[in-house]
Amino acid sequence: MSHIEVVDDHECTKFEPSVNGFEGVEKRLEVAFNPYTSSKSNQGLRSLSRQKLHYLLKYVGCTIVSELHNNVFDSYVLSESSLFIYPFRIILKTCGKTQILKCISVLLNFASKLFLEPCFCKYSHATFLFPLDQPFPYTNFKEEVKYLDVFFGHMTSKAYIMVGDQQNWHIYSASTHNYTQSSLLKPIYMLEMCMTSLDKGFLKHFLNPVGTKRGVDMTRDSGIANILPSKSLISDYAFSPCGYSMNSMDEGGGLSTIHITPEESHSYASFEVLVYNPHSINIQQLVDGVLSCFKPQNVSISIDVSYYMKCRDINVSYEGDSWGLRVPPKGYGCRSSNREEMLGEYVVTFHSFRRNNESLDSINPMSLLPLGITLPNSELVEKVMLLDYASDSDHDPRSLENEQ
């Protein structure tokens, strides 16, 4: 059963509720599985039919609009963000008022029929732009944690709120004791960027009032094509009257995904990259390139490395090398920096930056915490108890129909 810890060195910024804007901030659900019997096929979750995927996404409230495939995984651009399916791992990322957690019961049911059992779950999101517009249980992180613990509470689980400047990072983690021993699951290196108040000149590329623009046009004209690896396979999609989504994949199993909400009053963009080879990307250069293209006023950055102890054993350097931000991005000052070792042997650092309007070279007021520094234990502020869903079937997430 989970408790929530707050990792912070100052008070949280408060947001005013609104019902007038699209929620660009995504909810991200990642579940990894182990086979509990020998299988003739190594396709695992990739063997799920299109009919089953549509059924799964029906509970979330989104549909598939574009797709890519290679020998390692499947990539789907959704009407609200993205879906990635590996043989033993699924990553679902959805924005708006989608109900991402409602698909868990169906997912676990499908996985069990493939002789797969969950061994790890991570759920995360930044502070919503319009939190009170979200449906239950997304209006309160404690309620999200209770919901997740119904399915993953039998594992060791924890939940954290890592406090930033304009946005906080909410993260839930659950894993079995033998999760990192699986030979089927490799260490993952992941960067997520959440950007607000984007440059007006950049945003104009994603306005599509008459529906004539194509995703490829937006990718090229905005400069996004220049920040992606040259050998990436890209699936981009232009929404009408505005909006943009893009997934890319490489032969090594790595992925990138971008989603942009261009409404000027509440502009938002996210950028995520996930790789298995930590030396394939220089994080410092990548972040600088993304920010020089998007030009947001504020950006929150989460850097995750799984199987942290194994990574240290293979001499992966974090402090300013491939997977550590040694200095703030050019033109930005650091407003907060937190680090936490999570369950399942992975470590997260969360940084908040604000654009320096006075001088692009002004000295930042805070230094960044690298992935390799050990901090004192976070202050435990509240324990969340598991709801007795059995007493109220209308609110039992396990009561969803999950046969197909």
LOLOPA-375976 format. One record per residue: x, y, z of N, C-alpha, C in turn; residue in one letter. Coordinates in steps of 0.05 Angstrom, whole numbers, padded with zeros to 5 digits, always signed. Last residue first. Example, Ala and Ser with C-alpha at 12.3 -4.5 7.8 and 13.67 -1.06 7.14 Angstrom:
<sites>
+00257-00045+00142+00273-00021+00143+00258+00001+00157S +00264-00114+00156+00246-00090+00156+00264-00066+00156A 
</sites>
This chain:
<sites>
-00265-00194-00476-00268-00186-00505-00263-00210-00522Q -00277-00172-00412-00276-00194-00430-00280-00184-00459E -00284-00134-00373-00258-00137-00384-00255-00162-00401N -00323-00085-00344-00324-00108-00361-00297-00110-00375E -00301-00063-00280-00304-00058-00308-00306-00084-00324L -00288-00073-00228-00315-00082-00236-00320-00076-00266S -00242-00050-00212-00241-00078-00221-00267-00088-00232R -00256-00001-00193-00244-00002-00219-00242-00030-00230P -00314+00014-00161-00293-00007-00161-00281-00009-00189D -00357+00046-00156-00331+00059-00157-00308+00039-00156H -00399+00012-00154-00400+00033-00175-00373+00047-00177D -00392-00020-00110-00384-00031-00137-00384-00010-00158S -00372-00012-00051-00385+00006-00070-00377-00002-00098D -00344-00046-00021-00369-00037-00009-00384-00019-00028S -00297-00055-00046-00317-00077-00047-00344-00068-00036A -00263-00014-00038-00279-00012-00062-00301-00034-00061Y -00239+00017+00010-00253-00009+00009-00273-00009-00014D -00177+00047-00009-00206+00048-00005-00218+00020-00005L -00117+00049+00027-00132+00037+00005-00162+00038+00011L -00091+00111+00052-00103+00085+00057-00118+00075+00032M -00033+00146+00051-00058+00143+00038-00068+00114+00042V +00000+00187+00096-00004+00160+00087-00031+00157+00075K +00043+00244+00092+00016+00233+00094+00016+00204+00083E +00096+00259+00095+00076+00278+00103+00048+00266+00106V +00162+00247+00106+00137+00233+00102+00115+00251+00113L +00215+00277+00073+00197+00279+00096+00170+00265+00089E +00266+00235+00046+00245+00255+00043+00227+00255+00067S +00332+00224+00071+00305+00214+00065+00285+00237+00065N +00385+00263+00040+00371+00252+00063+00343+00242+00055P +00414+00240-00023+00402+00260-00006+00390+00247+00019L +00468+00227-00063+00450+00215-00044+00440+00237-00025T +00478+00238-00132+00481+00248-00105+00460+00235-00087I +00472+00223-00187+00489+00206-00169+00491+00216-00140G +00444+00258-00217+00431+00233-00210+00447+00218-00189L +00454+00325-00189+00458+00304-00208+00445+00278-00199P +00417+00383-00181+00425+00359-00167+00430+00337-00188L +00440+00448-00200+00425+00424-00206+00435+00400-00190L +00433+00510-00162+00449+00490-00177+00432+00464-00180S +00401+00573-00171+00403+00547-00158+00420+00529-00175M +00400+00621-00199+00400+00622-00170+00404+00596-00156P +00444+00631-00256+00420+00618-00244+00422+00618-00214N +00465+00690-00286+00472+00668-00269+00447+00657-00256I +00448+00704-00355+00448+00711-00326+00454+00686-00309S +00448+00703-00409+00471+00691-00396+00471+00697-00367D +00404+00729-00427+00405+00701-00433+00429+00687-00419L +00373+00774-00383+00398+00768-00398+00399+00738-00402S +00318+00780-00371+00337+00802-00369+00362+00798-00385E +00293+00731-00376+00285+00753-00394+00305+00776-00394N +00306+00667-00373+00318+00692-00363+00311+00714-00383N +00255+00620-00361+00271+00635-00381+00281+00661-00368R +00264+00571-00311+00248+00594-00321+00267+00610-00339R +00258+00502-00293+00273+00525-00304+00254+00546-00313F +00264+00447-00249+00246+00468-00260+00264+00492-00269S +00276+00377-00248+00286+00405-00248+00265+00423-00260H +00285+00317-00219+00264+00334-00229+00273+00363-00226F +00308+00250-00226+00314+00278-00219+00293+00296-00232T +00302+00185-00203+00289+00207-00217+00301+00233-00207V +00321+00117-00210+00325+00143-00197+00313+00165-00215V +00302+00050-00194+00307+00072-00213+00307+00098-00198Y +00288+00000-00168+00315+00008-00175+00317+00028-00197E +00237-00006-00151+00244-00018-00177+00271-00010-00186G +00224+00059-00123+00222+00030-00122+00228+00019-00150L +00271+00114-00130+00245+00102-00130+00247+00071-00127M +00305+00166-00104+00308+00138-00113+00282+00125-00109E +00303+00233-00126+00291+00212-00110+00297+00185-00122E +00314+00303-00126+00323+00276-00134+00311+00256-00115R +00305+00370-00152+00300+00348-00133+00309+00322-00144N +00307+00438-00158+00320+00413-00167+00317+00392-00145S +00285+00501-00184+00283+00480-00165+00297+00455-00176S +00302+00539-00221+00284+00548-00199+00281+00526-00177R +00354+00558-00262+00343+00536-00247+00327+00547-00223C +00344+00597-00321+00354+00595-00294+00340+00573-00279G +00365+00598-00390+00346+00591-00369+00359+00589-00342Y +00403+00603-00430+00381+00623-00429+00361+00618-00407G +00416+00535-00436+00424+00562-00444+00400+00581-00444K +00399+00496-00379+00398+00501-00408+00405+00530-00414P +00445+00491-00323+00418+00497-00335+00420+00501-00365P +00492+00436-00323+00486+00464-00320+00458+00469-00331V +00487+00381-00325+00508+00392-00308+00503+00422-00303R +00443+00332-00327+00445+00360-00334+00465+00373-00315L +00460+00267-00349+00457+00285-00327+00459+00314-00338G +00476+00226-00386+00450+00226-00372+00450+00242-00347W +00527+00234-00409+00504+00228-00425+00477+00233-00411S +00550+00280-00362+00557+00264-00385+00532+00259-00402D +00534+00305-00316+00542+00322-00338+00550+00307-00363G +00537+00253-00281+00543+00280-00275+00553+00296-00300E +00533+00200-00299+00510+00217-00299+00517+00247-00297Y +00561+00144-00334+00565+00169-00319+00541+00187-00321S +00561+00076-00327+00547+00098-00339+00550+00123-00322V +00586+00027-00311+00601+00052-00313+00587+00073-00330N +00557-00016-00299+00568-00015-00327+00580+00012-00332I +00540-00006-00248+00559-00028-00252+00572-00027-00279D +00503+00033-00255+00528+00041-00242+00549+00020-00247R +00463+00001-00276+00475+00021-00293+00501+00031-00281C +00449-00030-00232+00461-00043-00255+00475-00023-00273K +00426+00010-00201+00450-00004-00191+00464-00018-00214M +00381+00026-00232+00403+00045-00226+00428+00031-00217Y +00338+00011-00264+00359-00008-00257+00384+00007-00250Y +00326+00073-00300+00318+00049-00287+00342+00030-00282S +00325+00141-00295+00343+00119-00303+00334+00094-00287V +00296+00201-00316+00293+00175-00302+00313+00155-00313D +00284+00267-00309+00304+00248-00320+00302+00223-00303I +00242+00320-00324+00245+00296-00308+00264+00277-00323S +00234+00388-00323+00248+00366-00336+00251+00343-00316I +00194+00443-00342+00201+00424-00321+00212+00399-00335S +00197+00510-00363+00200+00482-00370+00207+00466-00345V +00171+00572-00387+00177+00554-00365+00179+00525-00375N +00170+00595-00437+00177+00612-00415+00185+00595-00391Q +00200+00560-00494+00179+00564-00473+00189+00583-00451P +00223+00548-00548+00225+00574-00534+00203+00578-00513K +00229+00507-00585+00202+00513-00573+00201+00540-00559F +00284+00511-00599+00263+00508-00620+00236+00517-00608C +00313+00514-00554+00318+00535-00574+00297+00534-00596S +00295+00468-00528+00287+00494-00518+00292+00517-00538L +00319+00428-00559+00290+00429-00556+00281+00457-00548V +00374+00439-00551+00362+00440-00578+00332+00442-00577G +00381+00432-00496+00386+00458-00508+00373+00461-00535D +00369+00377-00494+00352+00396-00480+00356+00424-00491V +00412+00356-00524+00385+00352-00532+00366+00372-00520L +00457+00371-00495+00454+00381-00522+00425+00378-00531Q +00447+00341-00447+00451+00370-00446+00446+00383-00474Q +00444+00288-00465+00420+00301-00454+00424+00332-00454I +00464+00256-00519+00475+00274-00499+00452+00292-00490N +00452+00189-00536+00442+00216-00535+00456+00232-00513I +00476+00140-00531+00466+00147-00558+00457+00176-00559S +00491+00122-00483+00511+00138-00497+00501+00147-00524H +00451+00089-00464+00454+00115-00451+00474+00133-00466P +00406+00054-00498+00435+00059-00499+00440+00087-00488N +00352+00057-00496+00365+00035-00481+00395+00038-00480Y +00310+00115-00487+00330+00099-00502+00340+00077-00483V +00261+00163-00499+00268+00139-00484+00287+00123-00500L +00237+00228-00492+00255+00210-00507+00261+00187-00488V +00186+00277-00500+00196+00253-00486+00215+00238-00504E +00156+00338-00491+00176+00323-00507+00186+00301-00490F +00098+00379-00495+00114+00359-00481+00133+00345-00501S +00070+00443-00487+00082+00423-00504+00098+00404-00487A +00020+00494-00488+00034+00473-00473+00046+00454-00494Y -00016+00554-00476+00001+00538-00493+00017+00518-00476S -00060+00585-00461-00052+00563-00445-00035+00543-00461H -00067+00626-00498-00073+00632-00470-00064+00609-00451S -00056+00603-00549-00037+00622-00537-00042+00626-00507E -00058+00535-00564-00074+00558-00556-00057+00578-00540E -00028+00489-00579-00018+00516-00586-00036+00540-00579P -00002+00434-00553-00028+00448-00551-00022+00478-00556T +00034+00380-00576+00033+00409-00574+00004+00419-00573I +00079+00328-00564+00051+00336-00565+00049+00365-00559H +00125+00278-00583+00120+00306-00579+00090+00311-00582I +00171+00226-00570+00144+00234-00575+00140+00263-00567T +00217+00174-00588+00212+00202-00581+00183+00208-00586S +00251+00113-00570+00228+00128-00581+00230+00157-00573L +00289+00053-00584+00285+00079-00572+00262+00094-00585G +00301+00007-00609+00279+00006-00590+00274+00033-00577G +00338+00010-00648+00347+00000-00622+00325-00002-00602G +00316+00035-00691+00319+00007-00693+00328-00006-00666E +00269+00085-00666+00294+00077-00679+00297+00046-00677D +00213+00129-00677+00224+00105-00666+00251+00099-00680M +00166+00180-00658+00188+00170-00674+00200+00146-00661S +00104+00215-00661+00120+00193-00650+00143+00187-00669N +00069+00274-00650+00090+00261-00665+00102+00238-00649M +00016+00322-00658+00028+00299-00644+00048+00285-00662S -00017+00384-00651+00003+00368-00664+00012+00345-00646Y -00065+00438-00663-00053+00416-00647-00035+00398-00664G -00128+00459-00690-00101+00464-00681-00091+00439-00666C -00179+00445-00707-00167+00469-00718-00138+00475-00709P -00141+00389-00728-00155+00413-00737-00177+00419-00716S -00074+00362-00724-00102+00363-00716-00115+00389-00726F -00027+00323-00756-00037+00350-00752-00067+00349-00746A +00024+00278-00739-00005+00282-00744-00013+00311-00737Y +00077+00233-00756+00067+00258-00746+00038+00263-00754D +00124+00187-00747+00095+00188-00753+00084+00213-00740S +00189+00170-00769+00171+00190-00757+00142+00185-00766I +00249+00140-00752+00224+00136-00768+00202+00152-00754L +00313+00170-00751+00288+00164-00738+00266+00160-00758S +00363+00186-00767+00353+00160-00776+00326+00152-00764K +00373+00234-00742+00370+00234-00771+00358+00208-00782S +00337+00251-00683+00359+00237-00696+00353+00232-00726P +00308+00318-00681+00305+00289-00680+00329+00275-00693L +00313+00371-00690+00322+00362-00664+00319+00331-00661I +00294+00381-00741+00322+00386-00736+00332+00376-00709N +00239+00375-00739+00255+00355-00754+00285+00357-00748A +00222+00422-00715+00223+00397-00699+00240+00376-00713I +00215+00467-00745+00242+00461-00737+00245+00435-00721G +00167+00478-00768+00171+00487-00740+00200+00483-00731S +00168+00454-00818+00168+00484-00816+00174+00494-00788D +00169+00397-00807+00190+00411-00822+00191+00441-00816R +00122+00388-00777+00148+00378-00768+00171+00393-00781T +00083+00410-00810+00088+00422-00783+00115+00413-00773M +00086+00375-00853+00090+00404-00857+00098+00417-00830D +00071+00327-00830+00098+00330-00841+00105+00359-00846V +00017+00336-00819+00037+00333-00797+00065+00337-00807G -00011+00387-00862-00004+00359-00855+00016+00359-00832R -00065+00434-00869-00037+00427-00861-00034+00398-00855K -00119+00439-00875-00103+00434-00899-00074+00427-00893T -00158+00455-00838-00150+00427-00840-00133+00420-00864G -00169+00506-00825-00185+00494-00847-00176+00465-00853V -00135+00517-00781-00164+00522-00780-00181+00509-00802P -00086+00502-00752-00096+00489-00776-00126+00492-00779N -00027+00517-00720-00054+00525-00724-00063+00514-00751L +00026+00507-00715+00008+00486-00707-00021+00494-00707F +00057+00551-00725+00060+00528-00743+00039+00507-00738H +00049+00586-00683+00034+00590-00707+00035+00567-00727K +00086+00574-00643+00059+00563-00641+00044+00566-00667L +00132+00604-00656+00133+00574-00658+00105+00563-00659F +00115+00655-00646+00124+00648-00673+00125+00618-00677G +00106+00653-00591+00083+00656-00609+00090+00649-00638K +00135+00604-00548+00139+00627-00566+00116+00628-00587D +00094+00580-00492+00113+00577-00515+00114+00602-00532L +00076+00567-00438+00080+00594-00448+00101+00594-00471S +00111+00506-00418+00088+00524-00419+00096+00552-00429T +00131+00438-00422+00136+00466-00428+00111+00482-00430M +00164+00384-00398+00137+00396-00398+00141+00426-00400C +00201+00329-00417+00201+00358-00415+00172+00367-00417M +00236+00271-00398+00210+00283-00403+00212+00313-00398E +00278+00217-00413+00276+00246-00409+00248+00255-00416L +00305+00155-00393+00283+00170-00403+00285+00200-00395M +00329+00092-00401+00338+00119-00396+00317+00138-00409Y +00325+00026-00375+00313+00047-00392+00323+00074-00382I +00350-00041-00378+00350-00014-00366+00340+00007-00385P +00303-00092-00402+00329-00078-00402+00327-00052-00387K +00274-00153-00391+00270-00124-00388+00297-00111-00385L +00286-00206-00391+00270-00196-00413+00267-00166-00413L +00309-00223-00345+00327-00221-00368+00313-00209-00393S +00294-00195-00283+00284-00206-00308+00304-00201-00330S +00309-00171-00237+00324-00196-00244+00315-00207-00271Q +00277-00130-00224+00302-00123-00238+00319-00148-00245T +00234-00157-00198+00230-00142-00223+00256-00138-00238Y +00229-00185-00152+00247-00196-00172+00245-00181-00199N +00191-00158-00121+00219-00160-00111+00238-00170-00132H +00152-00114-00162+00156-00139-00148+00185-00141-00139T +00131-00045-00155+00147-00067-00167+00148-00091-00149S +00108+00020-00168+00103-00006-00155+00119-00027-00169A +00100+00090-00162+00117+00068-00170+00110+00043-00154S +00079+00153-00183+00072+00129-00169+00089+00106-00179Y +00086+00222-00182+00096+00197-00192+00089+00174-00172I +00082+00288-00203+00068+00267-00188+00076+00240-00199H +00115+00346-00199+00117+00321-00213+00105+00300-00194W +00090+00414-00208+00100+00392-00192+00100+00366-00208N +00106+00477-00239+00093+00451-00239+00106+00432-00219Q +00134+00522-00228+00108+00525-00239+00092+00499-00239Q +00174+00492-00193+00168+00520-00193+00139+00525-00203D +00162+00430-00157+00178+00448-00175+00169+00476-00172G +00164+00372-00118+00154+00400-00121+00174+00416-00138V +00141+00310-00127+00166+00325-00128+00159+00354-00136M +00107+00267-00092+00102+00292-00105+00128+00307-00104I +00102+00195-00096+00116+00220-00089+00105+00244-00104Y +00088+00131-00072+00080+00153-00088+00094+00178-00078A +00101+00060-00076+00104+00086-00064+00095+00108-00083K +00097-00011-00063+00091+00013-00078+00095+00038-00062S +00106-00078-00075+00116-00056-00059+00111-00030-00075T +00042-00107-00095+00071-00103-00098+00080-00083-00077M -00010-00101-00084+00003-00126-00074+00033-00125-00078H -00025-00055-00111-00018-00053-00082-00006-00078-00070G -00042-00055-00162-00014-00059-00158-00005-00058-00129F -00098-00048-00161-00086-00067-00180-00057-00074-00174F -00106-00012-00120-00125-00034-00123-00113-00056-00141V -00069+00027-00128-00063+00007-00109-00083-00016-00109D -00095+00062-00164-00073+00045-00173-00067+00022-00154L -00132+00086-00129-00141+00071-00152-00119+00052-00162Y -00098+00112-00093-00116+00091-00084-00125+00073-00106K -00074+00148-00129-00058+00128-00116-00075+00105-00105V -00117+00180-00142-00104+00165-00163-00087+00142-00151E -00127+00203-00093-00147+00185-00104-00135+00168-00127E -00081+00234-00087-00086+00213-00068-00107+00193-00078K -00087+00272-00127-00067+00251-00131-00071+00228-00111F -00148+00292-00153-00133+00290-00128-00113+00267-00131N -00173+00289-00200-00174+00315-00187-00156+00315-00162T -00176+00238-00220-00153+00254-00227-00152+00282-00215Y -00213+00197-00217-00200+00205-00193-00177+00225-00197P -00260+00247-00236-00250+00229-00215-00236+00205-00228F -00238+00292-00289-00257+00274-00276-00245+00259-00253P -00214+00360-00286-00209+00332-00290-00231+00315-00277Q -00219+00412-00272-00235+00403-00295-00232+00373-00300D -00184+00422-00233-00211+00418-00225-00229+00410-00248L -00135+00432-00262-00139+00407-00246-00168+00402-00238P -00110+00454-00312-00138+00458-00302-00146+00434-00285F -00058+00437-00317-00064+00465-00321-00091+00472-00310L -00033+00390-00269-00051+00397-00291-00055+00427-00293F +00034+00375-00257+00010+00389-00247-00007+00397-00271T +00053+00315-00293+00058+00341-00281+00032+00353-00270A +00050+00245-00277+00041+00269-00292+00050+00294-00278H +00054+00173-00277+00064+00200-00271+00050+00221-00287S +00065+00108-00257+00045+00127-00266+00055+00155-00258Y +00091+00044-00266+00097+00072-00260+00076+00090-00273K +00099-00022-00246+00081-00001-00255+00092+00026-00248C +00118-00090-00254+00126-00062-00249+00104-00044-00260F +00098-00139-00265+00120-00138-00245+00129-00110-00239C +00040-00175-00284+00054-00149-00281+00076-00151-00259P +00046-00233-00325+00038-00222-00300+00053-00196-00295E +00022-00270-00381+00039-00249-00371+00028-00238-00344L -00008-00303-00413+00009-00315-00393+00030-00295-00383F -00045-00279-00442-00020-00283-00456+00001-00295-00437L -00083-00272-00406-00089-00291-00427-00065-00297-00444K -00061-00230-00377-00062-00256-00365-00068-00278-00385S -00068-00187-00413-00041-00197-00408-00042-00225-00395A -00123-00179-00410-00111-00187-00436-00084-00199-00431F -00125-00163-00356-00140-00186-00365-00129-00197-00391N -00095-00117-00356-00086-00140-00340-00100-00166-00348L -00128-00085-00389-00100-00091-00396-00090-00116-00382L -00175-00080-00359-00176-00093-00385-00148-00102-00393V -00155-00052-00315-00168-00078-00311-00169-00094-00337S -00136-00004-00339-00117-00023-00326-00130-00051-00323I -00167+00035-00361-00160+00012-00378-00143-00009-00364C -00173+00075-00325-00196+00057-00329-00189+00033-00347K -00131+00109-00326-00130+00088-00307-00153+00067-00311L -00144+00149-00364-00124+00129-00370-00124+00105-00351I -00188+00183-00387-00188+00168-00362-00169+00144-00365Q -00180+00250-00412-00180+00221-00416-00177+00207-00388T -00183+00303-00419-00197+00292-00396-00199+00262-00398K -00117+00316-00443-00145+00323-00441-00158+00312-00416G -00074+00258-00459-00079+00285-00449-00109+00291-00446C -00034+00200-00446-00059+00213-00456-00063+00240-00443T +00004+00145-00459+00006+00173-00451-00017+00188-00463K +00029+00082-00443+00006+00097-00452+00007+00125-00441L +00068+00028-00455+00070+00056-00446+00046+00071-00459I +00085-00037-00436+00066-00020-00450+00068+00008-00438I +00125-00095-00445+00122-00068-00433+00102-00052-00450R +00139-00139-00473+00134-00142-00444+00131-00116-00430F +00142-00123-00528+00132-00150-00520+00124-00152-00491P +00115-00056-00528+00137-00074-00531+00127-00102-00523Y +00079-00003-00551+00076-00031-00542+00101-00046-00549I +00054+00060-00538+00077+00045-00547+00075+00017-00534F +00013+00115-00554+00014+00088-00543+00038+00074-00555L -00005+00185-00543+00010+00163-00554+00008+00137-00539S -00054+00238-00553-00026+00230-00547-00017+00204-00559S -00112+00230-00570-00101+00245-00547-00075+00232-00538E -00113+00200-00614-00128+00225-00615-00121+00242-00592S -00045+00174-00619-00073+00173-00611-00087+00200-00615L +00002+00138-00654-00007+00165-00647-00037+00163-00642V +00037+00081-00634+00012+00091-00644+00008+00120-00635Y +00085+00031-00647+00081+00059-00639+00054+00069-00651S +00116-00028-00625+00096-00015-00641+00090+00012-00630D +00184-00055-00628+00159-00047-00615+00141-00034-00635F +00223-00083-00660+00225-00082-00631+00199-00075-00617V +00219-00079-00714+00224-00106-00703+00223-00107-00673N +00166-00031-00720+00192-00042-00728+00195-00069-00715N +00114+00014-00740+00122-00012-00729+00151-00018-00738H +00065+00065-00728+00090+00056-00739+00098+00030-00726L +00004+00102-00741+00019+00081-00728+00046+00077-00743E -00054+00142-00723-00031+00138-00740-00013+00117-00726S -00098+00143-00690-00099+00159-00715-00076+00154-00734V -00138+00109-00644-00113+00109-00659-00117+00125-00685I -00173+00145-00591-00171+00126-00613-00144+00128-00627T -00201+00150-00524-00185+00159-00547-00184+00137-00568C -00217+00134-00472-00231+00156-00486-00215+00167-00509G -00206+00089-00441-00190+00114-00437-00204+00138-00449V -00239+00051-00461-00242+00059-00433-00227+00084-00427Y -00220+00047-00513-00247+00056-00509-00251+00065-00481K -00171+00022-00510-00171+00051-00512-00199+00063-00509L -00188-00032-00510-00172-00021-00488-00175+00010-00487L -00212-00035-00561-00228-00040-00537-00214-00028-00512Y -00168-00026-00593-00190-00008-00594-00208-00010-00569H -00139-00072-00579-00128-00046-00574-00150-00025-00574L -00172-00113-00599-00167-00111-00570-00156-00083-00563K -00169-00102-00654-00195-00101-00640-00192-00098-00610Q -00116-00112-00664-00126-00085-00666-00153-00082-00652R -00091-00160-00615-00103-00153-00641-00111-00123-00641S -00028-00171-00586-00055-00162-00583-00067-00152-00609L +00025-00182-00593+00006-00200-00607-00023-00192-00602S +00053-00150-00561+00051-00142-00589+00032-00160-00605R +00057-00175-00512+00035-00156-00516+00032-00147-00545L +00091-00228-00541+00079-00218-00517+00055-00199-00523G +00128-00250-00576+00114-00225-00583+00100-00213-00560Q +00152-00297-00573+00164-00276-00557+00151-00249-00563N +00118-00360-00568+00122-00334-00582+00135-00314-00563S +00112-00402-00536+00123-00408-00562+00129-00382-00577K +00132-00395-00467+00114-00388-00489+00128-00394-00516S +00128-00417-00400+00143-00416-00425+00123-00411-00448S +00098-00372-00353+00101-00398-00365+00116-00395-00391T +00095-00320-00340+00096-00339-00318+00095-00368-00328Y +00132-00264-00364+00116-00288-00370+00117-00308-00347P +00124-00199-00335+00140-00223-00338+00122-00246-00346N +00116-00130-00354+00106-00157-00348+00128-00177-00350F +00102-00061-00338+00120-00082-00348+00111-00109-00338A +00069-00002-00354+00067-00028-00340+00086-00048-00353V +00057+00066-00348+00076+00046-00358+00074+00021-00341E +00023+00124-00363+00021+00098-00349+00040+00078-00363L +00014+00192-00355+00031+00171-00367+00030+00146-00351R -00024+00247-00375-00021+00226-00356-00005+00203-00369K -00003+00311-00399-00010+00283-00403-00007+00267-00377E -00029+00375-00409-00012+00358-00392-00022+00329-00394V -00069+00403-00436-00047+00392-00451-00030+00373-00435G -00135+00413-00435-00114+00403-00417-00092+00390-00433E -00162+00471-00463-00156+00442-00467-00133+00435-00448F -00203+00517-00424-00180+00509-00440-00176+00479-00442G -00242+00533-00388-00242+00544-00415-00219+00535-00432N -00246+00526-00335-00261+00507-00351-00260+00515-00381V -00198+00530-00282-00209+00540-00307-00225+00518-00321S -00168+00550-00219-00184+00531-00236-00194+00545-00261P -00102+00573-00210-00130+00579-00210-00145+00560-00228E -00051+00542-00171-00063+00548-00197-00092+00554-00194F +00007+00555-00131-00021+00549-00134-00032+00558-00161K +00069+00526-00120+00054+00547-00134+00026+00538-00137T +00090+00501-00056+00080+00496-00083+00065+00521-00094C +00148+00523-00020+00120+00518-00023+00112+00516-00052E +00211+00487-00021+00195+00511-00019+00166+00505-00025H +00234+00440-00029+00249+00458-00012+00235+00485-00011D +00212+00371-00031+00209+00400-00035+00228+00416-00019D +00173+00317-00039+00201+00324-00041+00203+00354-00049V +00127+00283-00003+00131+00308-00017+00161+00315-00016V +00099+00219-00010+00119+00236+00002+00122+00260-00016E +00045+00177+00004+00055+00199-00013+00076+00214+00003I +00043+00106+00005+00041+00131+00018+00052+00152+00000H +00010+00045-00014+00027+00068-00019+00022+00090+00001S +00017-00024+00000+00000+00000+00000+00018+00025+00000M 
</sites>
